[in-house]
Amino acid sequence: PSTVAASPPHRKEMVRLAFSNIQNVEIDHYDLNNDTFTPTWMLDKKYKNKFPKYEIWHMTGGDLILMGRNGNSEIQQLWHKGEEIWKTLNWAIIDHPKYPVKPEDLPPKNYLIKMDEFFGRSTLVRRRIRQNEPISDLVPIKVERYIIENNLYK
């Protein structure tokens, strides 16, 4: 549901503003360009075919693996082929102060990324915007300006 809060062109521009200064990054706008949603298992297959000599890793926040030890993480319970992808895909997990990761919740193939200076999620950005609170500690300044100039998430 949160994906309809900003149109595909706005989402593409925010991604460009956020990541354009990073070298060797290729952004795939397939879903936005085609008004579709590609499940993670299909993305994994797509990128393994496109980049056969490389390992493919899927990054997610620690909040989505909470209760993974019991098979009750959001990924396992709600994502398409959740249990299968939990066990077979490579997961880069963001561990930050507001969503600390418990080792017993980690999927089998994981790489934990500590991000002490990472404090928010997109849901927090949207909530702050609706409450007219600052977001400069959550997004790059260019993205913040774009959101404000285009009156997004109000």
Secondary structure, DSSP 8 states (H G I E B T S, - for coil): -GGGGS-HHHHHHHHHHHHTTSTT-----HHHHHT----HHHHHHHHHHH-TTS--EEEEEGGGTTTGGGT-SHHHHHSTTHHHHHHHSEEEEEEBTTB---GGGS-SSEEEEE-TT----HHHHHHHHHTT---TTTS-HHHHHHHHHTTTT-
